[in-house]
Amino acid sequence: METSVVAVIRADKAEDLVDVGRALRAGGVKFIEITMTVPGALQVIERATAALKNEDVYIGAGTVLDTETARLAILAGANYVVSPVFRKGIVKICNRYSVPVMPGAMTPTEVLNAWEAGADVVKIFPAGVGGPRFFKDLKGPFPHIHIMPTGAVDRTTAPAFIKAGACAVGIGGELAGKELIEKRDFAAITQNAIDFMKIVKDAK
């Protein structure tokens, strides 16, 4: 993944996500995942992708649990689909629409199954359970599989995950937490993005 940072944010309004997206992009982060747990997530994704399509920002749908939701997210304009679990049907429908897909996995068997099913990146979740050492262990037998941690990724663990072989890191509140969004403190969000981009670059 080009920037190696995926921002996982929760915004209740499309307008907030557009502003957050611009703030993150100003700091170098292009990939933004909005979870399907957000009220009206499909409408938020649709409006945000339309508003940001010419600004080199890529909006993804997160916490996708079934094929129906995956298809609706794709039709709403999601540039990629992320799930906390591996469901072959989700991977298949994303492949059909040529939309990148990142299913979740935890065990070596799940990782391999997800990759062989057609995953572009396998999301290790919750990454805090095994930590960077677990990533290093996974890359031993799977050097060819792109894996990304989500959960427990912060300024301390992000460089460790990258050094352990992560192709990217998924970062939530540390980048654009609800408090910053509610305060509309976009300068702080941009600075967080700058900080994490440097942390990841230095770790490579």
C-alpha positions as CSV (number, residue, x, y, z in Angstrom):
1,M,0.0,0.0,0.0
2,E,1.5,3.3,-1.2
3,T,1.3,5.3,2.0
4,S,1.4,2.3,4.5
5,V,-1.2,4.0,6.7
6,V,-4.9,3.4,6.7
7,A,-7.0,5.7,8.8
8,V,-10.0,4.0,10.6
9,I,-12.4,6.8,11.5
10,R,-15.9,7.1,12.9
11,A,-17.8,10.1,11.8
12,D,-21.6,10.6,12.1
13,K,-21.9,13.0,9.2
14,A,-20.6,13.0,5.6
15,E,-19.6,16.6,6.0
16,D,-17.3,15.6,8.9
17,L,-15.7,12.8,6.9
18,V,-15.0,15.1,4.0
19,D,-13.2,17.6,6.2
20,V,-11.4,14.8,8.1
21,G,-10.4,13.3,4.8
22,R,-8.9,16.6,3.6
23,A,-7.1,17.1,6.9
24,L,-5.6,13.6,6.7
25,R,-4.6,14.0,3.1
26,A,-2.8,17.2,4.0
27,G,-0.7,15.1,6.3
28,G,0.0,12.5,3.7
29,V,-2.7,9.8,4.5
30,K,-4.7,8.8,1.5
31,F,-6.6,5.8,2.7
32,I,-9.6,6.3,5.0
33,E,-11.9,3.5,6.2
34,I,-15.3,4.3,7.6
35,T,-16.9,1.4,9.5
36,M,-20.4,0.1,8.8
37,T,-21.2,0.6,12.5
38,V,-21.5,4.4,11.8
39,P,-25.2,5.4,11.4
40,G,-26.1,5.8,7.7
41,A,-22.6,4.5,6.7
42,L,-23.5,3.8,3.1
43,Q,-24.9,7.3,2.6
44,V,-21.8,8.7,4.3
45,I,-19.5,6.7,2.0
46,E,-21.5,7.7,-1.1
47,R,-21.3,11.4,-0.3
48,A,-17.7,11.4,0.9
49,T,-16.4,9.5,-2.1
50,A,-18.2,11.9,-4.5
51,A,-16.8,14.9,-2.7
52,L,-13.2,13.6,-2.5
53,K,-12.9,11.7,-5.7
54,N,-10.6,14.3,-7.3
55,E,-8.5,14.9,-4.2
56,D,-6.4,11.6,-4.2
57,V,-8.3,10.2,-1.2
58,Y,-9.6,6.7,-1.1
59,I,-12.6,5.8,1.0
60,G,-13.1,2.2,2.2
61,A,-15.9,0.4,3.9
62,G,-15.0,-1.2,7.2
63,T,-16.6,-3.8,9.4
64,V,-18.2,-5.5,6.5
65,L,-19.7,-8.8,7.7
66,D,-21.6,-10.2,4.7
67,T,-21.8,-10.2,0.9
68,E,-24.9,-8.0,0.8
69,T,-23.2,-5.2,2.7
70,A,-20.1,-5.6,0.6
71,R,-22.0,-5.2,-2.6
72,L,-24.0,-2.2,-1.3
73,A,-20.7,-0.5,-0.1
74,I,-19.2,-1.0,-3.6
75,L,-22.2,0.4,-5.3
76,A,-22.1,3.4,-2.9
77,G,-18.6,4.1,-4.2
78,A,-16.3,2.4,-1.6
79,N,-12.8,2.1,-3.1
80,Y,-12.0,-0.9,-1.0
81,V,-13.7,-3.3,1.5
82,V,-12.4,-4.3,4.9
83,S,-13.8,-7.0,7.3
84,P,-12.8,-8.1,10.7
85,V,-13.3,-11.7,9.6
86,F,-12.7,-13.9,6.6
87,R,-15.8,-14.7,4.6
88,K,-15.1,-16.3,1.2
89,G,-18.2,-14.7,-0.3
90,I,-17.1,-11.2,0.6
91,V,-13.7,-11.8,-1.1
92,K,-15.4,-13.2,-4.1
93,I,-17.8,-10.4,-4.7
94,C,-15.0,-7.8,-4.3
95,N,-12.9,-9.7,-6.8
96,R,-15.9,-9.7,-9.2
97,Y,-16.1,-5.9,-9.0
98,S,-12.3,-5.5,-9.1
99,V,-12.4,-3.8,-5.7
100,P,-9.5,-4.4,-3.3
101,V,-10.5,-6.5,-0.2
102,M,-8.9,-6.9,3.2
103,P,-10.5,-9.7,5.2
104,G,-9.6,-10.2,8.8
105,A,-7.7,-13.2,10.1
106,M,-5.8,-14.3,13.2
107,T,-4.5,-17.8,12.8
108,P,-2.0,-19.0,10.2
109,T,-4.7,-21.1,8.6
110,E,-7.1,-18.2,8.4
111,V,-4.4,-16.0,6.9
112,L,-3.6,-18.6,4.2
113,N,-7.2,-19.3,3.4
114,A,-8.0,-15.6,3.0
115,W,-5.0,-15.0,0.7
116,E,-5.7,-18.1,-1.4
117,A,-9.4,-17.0,-1.7
118,G,-8.2,-13.7,-3.4
119,A,-7.5,-11.2,-0.6
120,D,-5.4,-8.3,-1.6
121,V,-4.3,-7.7,2.0
122,V,-5.0,-9.8,5.1
123,K,-5.9,-7.7,8.1
124,I,-4.6,-9.2,11.4
125,F,-7.3,-8.4,14.0
126,P,-7.1,-7.9,16.9
127,A,-3.4,-7.2,16.4
128,G,-2.9,-6.4,20.0
129,V,-3.3,-10.1,21.0
130,G,0.0,-11.2,19.3
131,G,1.7,-7.9,18.7
132,P,4.6,-7.3,16.4
133,R,6.3,-10.6,17.4
134,F,3.3,-12.5,16.1
135,F,3.7,-10.6,12.8
136,K,7.3,-11.6,12.5
137,D,6.4,-15.2,13.1
138,L,3.7,-15.1,10.4
139,K,6.0,-13.6,7.8
140,G,8.3,-16.6,8.3
141,P,6.1,-19.1,6.4
142,F,4.2,-16.4,4.5
143,P,6.7,-13.9,3.1
144,H,4.5,-13.4,0.0
145,I,1.3,-12.5,1.9
146,H,0.6,-8.8,2.6
147,I,-0.6,-8.5,6.2
148,M,-1.8,-5.4,8.1
149,P,-2.5,-4.9,11.8
150,T,-5.6,-3.2,13.1
151,G,-6.2,-2.6,16.8
152,A,-3.5,-1.6,19.3
153,V,-1.6,0.4,16.7
154,D,-0.2,3.6,18.2
155,R,3.0,5.7,18.0
156,T,4.9,3.0,19.9
157,T,3.7,-0.1,18.2
158,A,3.4,1.2,14.6
159,P,7.1,1.1,13.8
160,A,7.5,-2.3,15.4
161,F,4.7,-3.7,13.2
162,I,6.3,-2.3,10.1
163,K,9.7,-3.7,11.0
164,A,8.0,-7.0,11.7
165,G,6.8,-7.2,8.1
166,A,3.4,-5.3,8.0
167,C,2.7,-3.8,4.6
168,A,0.6,-1.1,6.3
169,V,-1.0,-0.2,9.6
170,G,-4.6,0.5,10.4
171,I,-4.9,3.4,12.9
172,G,-8.0,4.7,14.6
173,G,-8.4,7.2,17.4
174,E,-4.7,8.0,17.4
175,L,-5.1,9.7,14.0
176,A,-8.6,11.1,14.1
177,G,-10.5,10.3,17.3
178,K,-14.1,11.3,17.9
179,E,-13.1,14.1,20.3
180,L,-10.9,15.8,17.6
181,I,-13.7,15.4,15.0
182,E,-16.3,16.9,17.3
183,K,-14.0,19.8,18.1
184,R,-13.3,20.1,14.3
185,D,-9.6,20.3,15.2
186,F,-8.4,19.5,11.7
187,A,-5.0,21.0,12.3
188,A,-4.4,18.4,15.0
189,I,-5.6,15.6,12.7
190,T,-3.2,16.8,10.0
191,Q,-0.4,16.9,12.5
192,N,-1.2,13.4,13.6
193,A,-1.1,12.2,10.0
194,I,2.3,13.9,9.5
195,D,3.6,12.2,12.6
196,F,2.4,8.7,11.7
197,M,3.7,9.0,8.1
198,K,7.1,9.9,9.4
199,I,7.0,7.1,12.0
200,V,6.2,4.6,9.3
201,K,8.7,6.0,6.8
202,D,11.5,5.9,9.4
203,A,10.6,2.3,10.3
204,K,11.0,1.0,6.8
